[in-house]
């Protein structure tokens, strides 16, 4: 068997791996890079437009990023960090638009104001307090607040039409929020990468084994089209395979992966494509999650533009599943991921989150009528016949060891890397795709420290991402220089 030798092997053809490939090509065009994908085309799993929320997660509207403690205090630290990370993504996308790497912005990103919407005295008070705290930070200085029904009707007419006039409501709004078709974005980057002689994309190839050798990783892959196996030798391996990342990471046997487990969650959307309804709503309106619900099931009514076509999506409705991936996933995925080093953590996390499991199972058996009744909290005039159910993507939440509880379920995104920096994997979910650029920079700093410290890479990164080396969190003047330029290039400026 002949072996192919590369500098970098990317496993998965979603937004994370493609962003990694794009960034490395811009930093060093001479790198030999191969990307392998088990499906027959790019961005067909978690990155696909129908499989994610499409929200440019900037923490403007997602209330789960600003938790309220029992004493009433509101912590905005996570929201601040996510917002700064999304700004980095927008800079990267802007650079690629200017360089004609990506097509016109409207092919993958469109302006859709981000709103948080609540009702009832308690939640209105929470939102008002959240607004006061967040608007005091320069990253959120443009946020608006209103509890005036007339203003809210201007912001979101579909949500306010025929609403009970006695119901107390409030909303916050950021006009330059974004709807992102991550599938189109990723395919745009992949198209550019494929034009390079030293980049290869192997579709319909699944990874069977990952073995550490003296100076490289030996990765065995099956070519489903030719029904044959091949070996790829790589100096660096990046596993950006969404829900499939954990089983692949386990194949590597790196010490740093010990103790990690996964908790799969499925999802569904209610979808409306009727033009007369779609044109009445132009925003992403997020509410508060139900008690016991995972963050991925925070209810929201969204303007979506996927592959150039407009629709409204509501949900997602979470569900219980044993599969780690939507396409070609197996009911044995969860059990197969249980290993000697993570079984204790997974059992403890399972027992501690029994209410979550019961909630997810209950979601599976919801009727169409029940789902539309939930929608009516956001769209009082919603009719059952105008909405159909569509499958969303699978997400695998992180389970990891905990010295106190034995095991802990976490909702977020985490990088696991080998001590020598020769392999890295991305686990978890939201905010995921929205902060892909910052995540990849973090991986490069951990896995390519010497090259990241060179003047050549430092200067190139400042060219690609003008805020690199500074802090958007701590430097208001830096944000004033960066954000307007990104919004203009990406055509997100408020009209």
C-alpha positions in Angstrom: 0.0 0.0 0.0 1.4 3.4 -1.0 1.2 6.2 1.5 0.5 9.9 0.8 2.6 12.3 2.9 1.2 15.8 3.8 2.1 18.6 6.2 -1.5 18.9 7.4 -4.5 16.5 7.4 -7.9 18.0 8.0 -10.6 15.5 9.1 -14.1 16.8 8.2 -15.1 19.3 5.5 -17.2 21.6 7.7 -16.6 25.2 8.7 -13.9 24.5 11.3 -11.6 22.4 9.1 -12.1 24.6 6.1 -11.3 27.7 8.2 -8.2 26.0 9.4 -7.1 25.1 5.9 -7.9 28.6 4.6 -5.9 30.2 7.4 -2.9 28.0 7.0 -2.9 28.5 3.2 -2.8 32.3 3.7 0.0 32.0 6.3 2.1 29.5 4.3 1.0 28.7 0.7 3.6 26.0 0.4 2.0 23.7 3.0 0.8 20.5 1.6 -2.8 20.0 2.9 -5.3 17.2 2.5 -8.9 17.3 3.7 -10.9 14.1 4.1 -14.7 14.0 4.4 -16.9 10.8 4.8 -19.8 12.3 3.0 -20.0 13.1 -0.7 -19.8 16.9 -0.6 -18.6 19.7 1.6 -20.5 21.2 4.5 -23.3 18.6 4.6 -23.4 17.8 8.3 -23.3 20.4 11.2 -22.3 23.2 8.9 -25.2 22.9 6.4 -27.6 25.8 6.5 -30.5 23.7 7.6 -28.5 22.0 10.3 -27.6 25.1 12.4 -29.3 28.2 13.6 -27.5 30.4 11.1 -27.2 33.1 13.8 -23.9 35.0 13.7 -23.5 34.3 17.4 -22.4 37.7 18.7 -24.2 37.4 22.1 -26.6 40.3 21.2 -29.7 38.2 21.6 -28.8 34.9 23.2 -30.0 35.2 26.8 -28.3 31.9 27.8 -24.9 33.7 27.4 -25.8 36.1 30.2 -26.9 33.9 33.1 -28.6 35.4 36.2 -27.4 34.2 39.6 -29.6 33.5 42.5 -28.8 36.9 44.0 -30.1 38.6 40.9 -26.7 39.5 39.4 -26.1 39.0 35.7 -22.8 37.8 34.4 -21.9 39.1 30.9 -18.4 37.8 30.7 -19.2 35.0 28.3 -21.2 37.3 26.1 -18.3 39.8 25.9 -15.9 37.1 24.9 -18.2 35.6 22.3 -18.9 39.0 20.8 -15.2 39.8 20.5 -14.6 36.3 18.9 -17.4 36.9 16.3 -15.8 40.3 15.4 -12.6 38.3 14.6 -14.7 36.0 12.3 -16.2 39.1 10.5 -12.7 40.5 10.0 -11.5 37.3 8.4 -14.6 37.0 6.1 -14.1 40.7 5.2 -10.5 40.0 4.2 -11.5 37.1 2.0 -14.3 39.2 0.3 -11.8 41.9 -0.5 -9.3 39.4 -1.9 -12.0 37.8 -4.1 -11.6 34.5 -2.2 -15.3 34.7 -1.3 -18.1 35.9 -3.6 -20.4 38.9 -2.8 -21.3 38.9 1.0 -25.0 38.4 0.4 -24.2 34.9 -0.9 -23.3 33.8 2.7 -24.2 36.6 5.1 -27.1 39.0 5.4 -28.2 41.6 7.9 -30.9 40.4 10.3 -31.3 42.5 13.5 -30.8 40.5 16.6 -33.5 40.9 19.2 -34.1 39.4 22.7 -37.8 39.2 23.5 -39.5 38.5 26.8 -42.9 38.8 28.5 -44.1 38.9 32.1 -42.9 41.2 34.9 -40.0 39.0 36.1 -38.5 38.5 32.7 -39.0 42.1 31.6 -37.1 43.2 34.8 -34.3 40.8 33.9 -34.0 42.1 30.3 -34.0 45.7 31.5 -31.2 44.9 33.9 -29.3 42.9 31.3 -29.6 45.8 28.9 -28.3 48.3 31.4 -25.2 46.2 32.1 -24.4 45.2 28.6 -25.0 48.6 27.0 -22.4 50.0 29.4 -19.7 47.9 27.7 -18.4 49.3 24.4 -19.0 46.1 22.6 -22.7 46.4 23.2 -23.1 50.2 23.2 -25.4 50.2 20.2 -27.9 47.9 21.9 -31.4 49.4 22.1 -34.2 48.6 24.7 -37.9 49.1 24.6 -41.0 48.0 26.5 -43.2 50.3 24.3 -45.6 48.1 22.2 -45.5 50.7 19.4 -41.7 50.5 19.1 -41.8 46.7 19.4 -44.3 46.6 16.5 -41.9 48.5 14.3 -39.0 46.1 15.3 -41.0 42.9 14.9 -44.5 43.3 13.5 -45.2 39.6 13.1 -44.4 39.0 16.8 -46.6 41.9 18.0 -49.7 41.5 15.7 -52.8 40.5 17.6 -50.9 40.1 20.9 -52.7 40.5 24.2 -52.5 44.3 25.0 -52.4 43.5 28.7 -49.3 41.3 28.4 -46.2 43.1 29.5 -43.4 42.7 27.0 -39.9 44.0 26.3 -37.1 43.6 23.8 -33.5 44.6 23.1 -32.3 45.1 19.5 -29.0 45.4 17.7 -29.6 46.4 14.1 -26.5 45.0 12.5 -27.0 41.4 13.6 -26.3 38.8 11.0 -27.8 35.7 9.4 -25.0 33.4 8.2 -25.4 30.6 5.7 -22.4 28.7 7.0 -22.8 26.0 4.3 -22.3 28.6 1.5 -19.5 30.3 3.4 -17.7 27.0 3.8 -18.2 25.9 0.2 -16.8 29.2 -0.9 -13.6 28.7 1.0 -13.3 25.1 -0.1 -13.7 26.1 -3.8 -10.8 28.5 -3.4 -8.6 25.9 -1.6 -9.2 23.3 -4.3 -7.6 25.7 -6.9 -4.3 25.2 -5.1 -2.0 22.5 -6.5 -0.8 21.4 -3.0 -4.4 21.1 -1.6 -6.5 18.0 -2.1 -10.1 17.2 -1.0 -11.0 13.5 -0.6 -14.8 13.1 -0.4 -16.5 9.8 0.5 -13.4 8.9 2.6 -13.9 7.8 6.2 -11.1 7.6 8.8 -10.7 4.1 10.3 -7.6 4.5 12.4 -5.2 7.2 13.7 -1.8 6.0 14.9 1.1 8.0 16.2 4.5 7.1 14.6 7.9 8.6 15.5 7.6 11.8 13.4 4.1 11.7 12.0 0.5 10.4 12.3 -0.5 7.4 10.2 -4.2 7.8 9.3 -6.0 5.0 7.6 -8.9 6.0 5.4 -11.4 4.1 3.4 -12.3 5.3 -0.1 -16.0 4.4 -0.5 -16.0 5.1 -4.2 -13.2 2.8 -5.0 -13.8 0.4 -2.1 -10.2 0.5 -1.1 -8.1 1.8 1.9 -5.2 4.2 1.8 -2.7 5.6 4.4 -2.1 9.3 4.8 1.0 10.4 6.8 0.6 13.8 8.4 2.8 16.0 10.5 -0.3 17.7 11.9 -3.8 16.4 12.2 -6.9 18.5 12.9 -10.2 16.8 13.7 -13.0 19.2 12.9 -15.7 16.6 12.3 -18.6 18.0 14.4 -20.4 15.2 16.2 -18.0 12.7 14.7 -15.0 14.4 16.4 -15.1 12.5 19.7 -14.9 8.9 18.3 -12.0 10.1 16.0 -10.2 11.7 18.9 -10.5 8.5 20.9 -8.8 6.6 18.0 -5.7 8.8 18.5 -5.1 7.5 22.0 -3.6 10.8 23.1 -3.5 11.2 26.9 -5.2 14.6 26.7 -8.4 13.0 25.4 -8.9 10.7 28.4 -12.1 11.3 30.3 -14.0 13.1 27.6 -17.4 11.8 26.6 -20.3 13.1 24.6 -24.0 13.6 25.1 -25.9 13.7 21.7 -28.9 16.0 21.2 -31.0 16.1 18.1 -33.2 19.0 16.9 -36.1 20.0 14.7 -37.3 23.3 13.1 -40.8 24.5 12.2 -40.3 26.1 8.8 -42.5 28.5 6.8 -41.7 29.4 3.2 -44.9 31.3 2.4 -43.7 34.7 0.9 -46.6 36.7 2.4 -45.6 35.6 5.9 -41.8 35.5 5.4 -41.8 39.2 4.2 -43.4 40.3 7.5 -40.5 39.3 9.7 -36.9 40.4 9.2 -35.0 39.6 12.4 -33.8 36.9 14.7 -35.9 37.0 17.8 -34.6 35.0 20.8 -36.5 34.2 23.9 -35.7 32.4 27.2 -35.2 28.7 27.3 -37.7 26.5 29.1 -36.6 25.2 32.5 -34.3 22.2 32.0 -33.8 22.8 28.3 -30.3 22.7 26.8 -28.9 25.9 25.3 -29.3 24.7 21.8 -33.1 24.7 22.3 -33.4 28.3 23.2 -36.5 29.3 21.2 -36.1 31.8 18.4 -38.0 33.0 15.4 -35.5 33.6 12.6 -35.2 35.2 9.2 -33.1 32.7 7.2 -31.5 33.0 3.8 -30.2 29.6 2.8 -28.8 29.0 -0.7 -30.3 32.4 -1.7 -33.9 31.4 -0.6 -35.7 33.2 2.3 -37.7 31.3 5.0 -38.7 31.6 8.6 -37.5 29.0 11.1 -38.7 28.5 14.6 -37.2 26.3 17.2 -35.2 24.3 17.5 -37.1 21.6 19.3 -34.5 19.4 20.9 -34.8 15.6 21.1 -33.1 12.5 22.5 -30.9 10.5 20.2 -28.1 7.9 20.4 -26.5 9.1 17.1 -23.6 11.5 17.0 -24.2 12.6 13.4 -27.4 13.2 11.3 -26.0 11.7 8.1 -25.0 8.0 8.5 -25.0 8.2 12.3 -25.5 4.9 14.2 -27.8 4.1 17.1 -24.7 2.6 18.6 -22.6 5.8 18.5 -23.2 6.7 22.2 -22.4 3.2 23.5 -19.4 2.9 21.3 -17.9 6.1 22.7 -18.0 4.7 26.2 -14.4 3.8 27.2 -12.7 2.7 30.4 -11.4 6.3 31.0 -14.7 8.1 30.5 -17.4 5.7 31.7 -17.4 7.1 35.3 -17.7 10.7 34.0 -20.5 9.8 31.6 -22.4 7.8 34.3 -22.2 10.7 36.8 -23.2 13.3 34.1 -26.1 11.1 33.1 -27.4 10.7 36.6 -27.0 14.5 37.3 -28.8 15.4 34.2 -31.7 12.9 34.3 -34.2 15.7 34.1 -32.6 16.9 30.9 -32.9 13.4 29.4 -36.5 13.2 30.4 -37.1 16.7 28.9 -35.5 15.6 25.6 -37.5 12.4 25.4 -40.6 14.5 26.0 -39.7 16.8 23.1 -39.5 13.9 20.7 -43.2 13.1 21.3 -44.5 16.6 20.9 -47.3 16.9 18.3 -47.5 19.5 15.5 -50.2 21.3 17.5 -48.1 21.5 20.6 -45.1 22.9 18.6 -47.2 25.5 16.9 -48.7 26.5 20.3 -45.1 27.2 21.4 -44.6 29.2 18.3 -47.6 31.4 19.1 -45.6 32.9 22.0 -43.6 34.6 19.2 -46.2 34.7 16.5 -49.7 34.8 17.9 -51.4 34.4 14.5 -49.4 31.3 13.5 -51.5 28.7 11.7 -50.6 25.0 11.8 -50.9 24.5 8.0 -48.3 27.3 7.2 -45.5 25.5 9.0 -43.8 22.1 8.4 -41.3 20.2 10.5 -37.7 19.8 9.3 -34.8 18.0 10.9 -32.0 20.2 12.3 -28.5 19.0 12.9 -27.1 16.7 15.6 -25.0 18.2 18.4 -22.7 16.3 20.8 -22.3 18.2 24.1 -19.1 17.7 26.1 -18.9 15.4 29.1 -15.6 15.7 31.1 -14.2 14.6 34.4 -15.0 16.7 37.4 -13.0 16.3 40.7 -16.1 17.0 42.8 -19.0 15.5 40.9 -17.1 12.8 39.0 -18.5 14.0 35.6 -19.9 17.2 34.2 -22.0 18.0 31.1 -20.9 21.2 29.5 -22.4 23.3 26.7 -19.8 25.1 24.6 -16.8 24.6 22.4 -13.5 23.1 23.5 -10.2 22.3 21.9 -8.3 19.2 22.9 -4.7 19.0 21.7 -1.8 16.6 22.2 1.1 17.8 24.3 3.4 18.0 21.3 0.9 20.0 19.3 0.8 17.5 16.5 -2.9 16.7 16.8 -5.9 18.8 17.8 -9.7 18.2 17.9 -12.7 20.4 18.4 -15.5 19.2 20.6 -18.8 20.6 21.6 -21.3 22.9 19.9 -22.6 26.5 20.1 -21.3 29.1 19.5 -19.1 26.9 17.3 -19.2 28.1 13.7 -19.6 31.8 14.6 -16.3 31.9 16.5 -14.4 29.5 14.1 -11.7 32.0 13.2 -10.8 32.8 16.9 -10.9 29.1 17.6 -8.5 28.3 14.8 -6.1 31.0 16.0 -6.2 29.5 19.4 -5.3 26.1 17.9 -2.5 27.6 15.9 -1.0 29.2 19.0 -1.1 25.9 20.8 0.1 23.7 17.9 2.3 26.0 15.9 3.9 28.2 18.7 7.3 28.7 17.0 5.8 29.8 13.6 3.1 31.9 15.3 5.9 33.8 17.1 7.7 34.6 13.8 7.5 38.1 12.4 6.3 36.8 9.1 3.2 35.1 10.6 2.5 37.9 13.0 2.5 40.5 10.2 0.4 38.3 8.0 -2.1 37.8 10.7 -2.4 41.5 11.3 -3.1 41.9 7.6 -5.8 39.3 7.6 -7.3 40.2 11.0 -6.5 43.8 11.8 -7.3 43.4 15.5 -4.8 40.6 16.0 -2.4 41.3 18.9 -4.9 43.7 20.5 -8.0 43.3 22.7 -11.4 44.2 21.4 -12.7 43.5 24.9 -10.4 46.1 26.6 -9.8 48.6 23.8 -12.8 50.7 22.8 -10.7 52.7 20.2 -9.6 49.4 18.5 -13.3 48.4 18.2 -14.2 51.8 16.7 -11.6 51.3 13.9 -12.5 47.6 13.3 -16.2 47.1 13.5 -17.4 49.8 11.0 -15.0 48.5 8.3 -16.2 44.9 8.7 -19.8 45.9 8.6 -19.3 48.0 5.5 -17.4 45.2 3.6 -19.9 42.6 4.6 -22.8 44.9 3.7 -24.3 44.7 7.2 -24.6 48.4 7.8 -28.1 49.4 9.0 -30.1 51.0 6.2 
